[in-house]
Amino acid sequence: MIYGYARVSTNKQDLAIQINTLKENGAAKIYKEKISGAKSDRKELNKLLHLIKAGDTLIVTKADRIARSLSQLESIVTDLTSRGITVHIINMGTFTAETMDNPMTKLLFNVLGAFAEFERSMILERTQEGIKDARNKGVKFGRKSKKYNIEGSLLYAIEQVEKGEWSQPEAAKFSKCSIATFKRRLKEYRGI
C-alpha cells in the first residue's frame, strides 16, 4: 500500500497542492493534518507511523512535512526503512533499508536533510525579522482590544475609588466584576 502524508502548520493554509502531488505519485490513502510541525503530538502522523508495515511506501512532498530537524528526519526514515518500509520524499528521493546502508546514499540523505533544516531556519529568521520590522513600524499583533463603555455602576465605583472613598476590591464587588477586570477598566478610565 502506498500512503501519503500531508501537513500544513495552520488552519488558514491549504493542503490541496500537497494532496494532488501525493496522488500523482501513487498515494492510495493520504493522512492529512493542520498542525505545527513543532508539535510532537501529531495524531495523524503518529497513527500512520504505527499502521504502516513492511512492503508499504510512505510518500511526503518535502522532508519538513514529517520532521523539523535533521536528527528527527533521520530517526523517522531509519526507523521506517529498518521495518521494510520505503520512504519517498519527493524533493529528496526514495529511501529503503538497502539504500540507507549505502554510505553514499546516507551522505546524500544527510546533506539534503541539512539543507532542508537550514532552509527552515532561514525562513524562521526572516519571519522573526519581518515581525520585528512590523512592530518597529507600529503594527500591533494579536487580538484587538475591545472598547468598553464605562458607565452605570462601574463608572460610579471608579469615581469612588478616584475620590479615595472606596478600595478597589469594594468597587469591584459593587460593580459585580472581578478585581482584575475592575483594575483593567480603571486603567482604561485613566487612559493608561
C-alpha positions in Angstrom: 0.0 0.0 0.0 1.2 3.5 -0.8 0.4 6.0 1.9 0.8 9.8 1.7 1.2 12.3 4.5 0.3 16.0 4.0 0.7 18.7 6.7 0.3 22.4 6.9 1.0 24.5 10.0 -2.2 26.5 10.4 -5.9 26.2 9.6 -5.6 29.1 7.2 -3.2 27.1 4.9 -4.5 24.7 2.2 -3.5 21.1 1.8 -4.7 20.8 -1.8 -1.4 21.1 -3.6 0.3 18.5 -1.4 -2.6 16.1 -1.7 -2.6 16.4 -5.5 1.1 15.9 -5.6 0.8 12.8 -3.4 -2.0 11.4 -5.6 0.1 12.0 -8.7 2.9 10.0 -7.1 0.7 7.0 -6.4 -0.6 7.6 -2.9 -3.7 5.5 -2.4 -4.5 6.7 1.2 -3.5 10.1 2.4 -3.3 11.1 6.1 -3.5 14.9 6.5 -3.5 17.4 9.3 -3.2 21.1 10.0 -0.8 21.3 12.9 2.6 22.9 13.5 5.5 20.6 12.8 7.0 21.8 16.1 4.3 19.8 17.9 5.4 16.3 18.9 1.8 15.0 19.2 0.7 15.0 15.5 -2.1 12.5 15.7 -2.4 11.6 12.0 1.3 11.2 11.6 1.6 9.0 14.7 -1.4 6.9 13.5 0.2 6.4 10.1 3.6 5.5 11.6 2.0 2.8 13.7 -0.2 1.5 10.9 2.3 1.3 8.1 4.0 -2.1 7.7 6.8 -3.8 5.7 6.3 -3.6 2.0 4.3 -0.3 2.2 5.6 3.0 1.0 5.3 6.4 2.6 5.3 9.5 0.4 5.7 13.1 1.5 6.2 16.2 -0.6 9.1 17.6 1.4 11.2 16.5 4.4 9.8 19.3 6.6 6.3 17.8 6.4 7.3 14.9 8.7 10.3 16.3 10.6 11.6 19.6 11.9 15.3 18.7 12.2 17.9 16.5 10.5 18.1 14.3 13.6 14.3 13.8 13.7 14.2 13.2 9.9 17.0 10.6 10.1 15.3 8.9 13.1 11.9 8.6 11.3 13.4 7.4 8.0 15.8 5.0 9.6 13.0 3.5 11.7 10.7 3.1 8.8 13.3 1.7 6.4 14.6 -0.8 9.0 11.0 -2.0 9.2 10.9 -2.7 5.5 9.0 0.4 4.5 10.1 2.5 1.6 10.2 6.3 2.2 9.7 8.6 -0.8 10.4 12.2 -0.1 9.6 13.8 -3.4 12.1 16.6 -3.2 14.9 14.3 -1.9 14.4 10.8 -3.3 13.4 7.3 -2.4 15.0 5.5 0.6 14.9 1.9 1.6 16.8 -0.3 4.1 19.3 -1.1 1.4 19.9 2.4 0.3 20.2 3.7 3.8 23.0 1.2 4.4 24.9 2.6 1.4 27.4 5.2 2.6 27.0 7.4 -0.4 23.2 7.4 -0.1 23.4 8.1 3.6 25.7 11.0 2.9 23.3 12.4 0.2 20.4 11.9 2.6 22.2 13.8 5.4 23.3 16.7 3.0 19.8 17.1 1.7 18.3 16.9 5.2 20.8 19.5 6.4 19.7 21.8 3.6 16.1 21.3 4.5 16.9 22.2 8.1 18.9 25.2 7.0 16.0 26.4 4.8 13.6 26.1 7.7 16.0 28.1 10.0 16.3 30.8 7.3 12.5 31.0 6.9 12.1 31.3 10.7 14.8 34.0 10.8 13.2 36.0 8.0 9.8 35.7 9.7 11.2 37.0 13.0 12.9 39.9 11.2 9.6 40.7 9.5 7.7 40.7 12.8 10.4 42.9 14.4 10.3 45.3 11.5 6.5 45.5 11.5 6.5 46.2 15.3 9.0 49.0 14.8 6.6 50.4 12.2 3.8 50.4 14.7 2.0 47.3 13.6 0.1 45.7 16.5 -0.2 41.9 16.7 -2.8 39.9 18.4 -6.5 40.4 19.0 -7.7 44.0 19.0 -8.7 45.3 22.4 -12.4 45.6 23.0 -13.6 49.1 23.9 -15.9 49.1 26.9 -18.3 51.8 27.8 -17.6 52.7 31.3 -21.0 53.7 32.6 -23.5 52.9 35.3 -22.4 51.2 38.5 -18.9 50.7 37.1 -18.5 54.4 36.4 -19.8 55.2 39.9 -17.4 52.7 41.5 -14.4 54.1 39.6 -15.3 57.6 40.7 -15.5 56.5 44.3 -12.0 54.9 44.0 -10.6 58.0 42.4 -12.0 60.1 45.2 -10.4 57.7 47.7 -13.8 56.7 49.2 -13.6 53.0 48.3 -10.9 50.4 47.9 -10.6 48.6 44.5 -12.0 45.3 45.9 -15.0 47.2 47.3 -15.6 48.9 44.0 -15.2 45.6 42.1 -17.8 44.0 44.4 -20.2 46.9 43.9 -19.7 46.7 40.1 -20.2 42.9 40.1 -16.9 42.1 38.4 -13.6 40.6 39.4 -10.8 42.7 40.9 -8.7 42.1 37.8 -11.5 43.3 35.4 -12.1 46.3 37.6 -8.4 47.2 37.5 -8.4 46.9 33.7 -11.5 49.2 33.4 -9.8 51.7 35.9 -6.7 51.8 33.7 -8.9 52.4 30.6 -10.7 55.2 32.5 -7.4 56.8 33.4 -6.2 56.4 29.8 -3.2 54.3 30.8 
